[in-house]
Amino acid sequence: MRIGVFGGSFDPPHLGHVAVATAAQEHANLDLVLFVPAGQQWQKQHFASAELRAHMLSLLIRQHTDWLINSVDIDRPTATYTIDTMHDIASQWPNTELFFILGHDAATHLTSWHRSKELAQLVTFLVVDRPGNTTQLPDGFSLDIINVETPNVSSTEIRTLVAHTQPDDKVKVLTPLVGDDVAQFISLTGLYS
């Protein structure tokens, strides 16, 4: 079995995440994509709780039967490192080929990741990049580059947009970025306002 692991804050999850996962799955012929919402990341603070981020993610991906949410990082009581996540997933899914899905910007910093040499032995990195990018990627990693146009959207921009949008307009403004279900959820809960 070929499993792609897509970790991140997903704060909130958006259609750019869907495009990245779709491109990676098609390119690498993945049998399954596991979305792994971050628990306590050592380098990042979250705006929504892990449970809310996982719930929004479940709303976003529920139409994909071969996409699942894995709570391994949410369940971890300590800071999360990718190497620990991948070891846990390898033990949950033995005898599988593991791929880690990430964007080009994150891939440029792989050498600074915790226990990066060990991680390089465990996974193939599926690097989703926009066509024409010439930024150099580090040596010593199994990198499979996927050139594809994805929506130019970020969770940071969405949070800012929510904070500056009138309540009655939130669903209409957010739906093209996060899909209708997540837009409705953000609007009803007042999240990021």
Helices and strands as residue ranges (DSSP letters): E 2-8, H 15-28, E 32-37, E 40-41, H 50-61, E 67-69, H 72-75, E 79-80, H 82-92, E 97-103, H 104-107, G 110-112, H 116-122, E 124-129, E 143-147, H 155-163, G 167-169, H 170-178, H 180-189
